Amino acid sequence: MLYLIAVVMGYFVGTNALVEKQAKRFVGADYANPAMSMLSSLGAFGGWFCILPAAYFIGSDYGNGFLDGLFFVLASIGGAVLSGFLQIPGLNYLLSVVTLFVNIALAIVVYSMT
């Protein structure tokens, strides 16, 4: 279950990175609402600051320690790679905005599970 959460967290961060790359490449592809643009900009940066503490919580609680935390980070990187394959053009912009909130909530879930 914890590694599925890692894949979901990585998927959101990867989707956010794809949207940000597309928004910077094409003029007019960014958000019209400045608040949504700011939340999208904070998403990828803040997303990894949610994944790394979650990996620490897992590594500090379970028996193997460091390896469990490393597997959690690798699963989240796998989720980021998976986001490149599963692109939903209209939904990607919405997912990019909620990345920070989803990853904070999932980090809290991981903390409560450990």
C-alpha positions in Angstrom: 0.0 0.0 0.0 2.8 2.4 0.8 4.5 1.9 -2.5 1.2 2.6 -4.3 1.0 5.9 -2.5 4.6 6.5 -3.7 3.6 5.9 -7.3 0.6 8.2 -6.9 2.8 10.9 -5.4 5.3 10.5 -8.2 2.6 10.6 -10.8 1.3 13.9 -9.6 4.9 15.4 -9.5 5.6 14.1 -13.0 2.4 15.5 -14.3 3.2 18.8 -12.8 6.6 18.8 -14.3 5.1 18.1 -17.8 2.6 20.9 -17.5 5.2 23.4 -16.3 7.5 22.4 -19.2 4.7 22.9 -21.6 3.6 26.2 -20.1 7.2 27.6 -20.3 7.6 26.4 -23.9 4.5 27.8 -25.5 3.3 31.4 -25.1 -0.3 31.5 -23.9 -0.2 27.9 -22.5 0.1 29.1 -18.9 -2.9 29.6 -16.6 -5.0 32.7 -16.9 -5.5 32.8 -13.1 -2.3 33.9 -11.3 -3.2 31.9 -8.2 -3.5 28.7 -10.1 -0.2 29.5 -11.9 1.5 30.0 -8.6 0.1 26.7 -7.1 1.3 24.8 -10.2 4.8 26.4 -9.9 5.0 25.3 -6.3 3.7 21.8 -7.1 6.8 20.0 -8.3 9.2 21.7 -5.9 6.8 21.1 -2.9 6.0 17.6 -4.2 9.5 16.3 -3.6 9.5 18.0 -0.2 6.6 15.8 0.6 8.0 12.6 -0.9 11.3 12.8 0.9 9.8 13.1 4.4 7.4 10.3 3.7 10.4 8.1 2.7 12.1 9.1 5.9 9.0 8.1 7.9 9.0 4.7 6.2 12.7 4.2 6.6 12.7 5.0 10.2 9.7 2.8 11.1 10.2 -0.5 9.2 12.8 -3.2 9.7 15.0 -2.7 6.7 15.3 1.1 7.4 17.2 2.7 4.6 16.2 0.2 1.9 12.4 0.7 2.5 12.9 4.5 2.2 15.0 4.0 -1.0 12.3 1.7 -2.5 9.7 4.4 -1.7 11.7 7.0 -3.5 12.3 4.6 -6.5 8.5 3.9 -6.6 7.8 7.6 -6.7 10.3 8.0 -9.6 8.5 5.2 -11.3 5.3 7.1 -10.9 6.9 10.2 -12.4 8.0 8.1 -15.4 4.5 6.6 -15.6 3.0 10.1 -15.9 4.8 10.6 -19.2 3.0 7.6 -20.6 -0.5 8.4 -19.2 -1.1 11.9 -20.3 -4.7 13.3 -20.1 -4.5 16.6 -22.0 -7.5 18.4 -20.4 -7.0 17.0 -16.9 -3.3 17.5 -16.7 -3.7 21.2 -15.9 -6.1 20.5 -13.0 -3.8 17.8 -11.6 -0.9 20.2 -11.8 -2.7 22.7 -9.6 -3.7 20.2 -6.9 -0.3 18.4 -6.8 0.9 20.2 -3.6 -2.3 19.5 -1.7 -2.5 15.9 -2.7 1.1 15.2 -1.9 0.8 16.9 1.5 -2.3 14.8 2.3 -0.5 11.6 1.1 2.5 12.4 3.3 0.2 12.7 6.3 -1.4 9.4 5.4 2.1 7.7 5.2 3.0 9.3 8.6 -0.2 8.0 10.1 0.4 4.5 8.7 3.9 4.2 10.2 
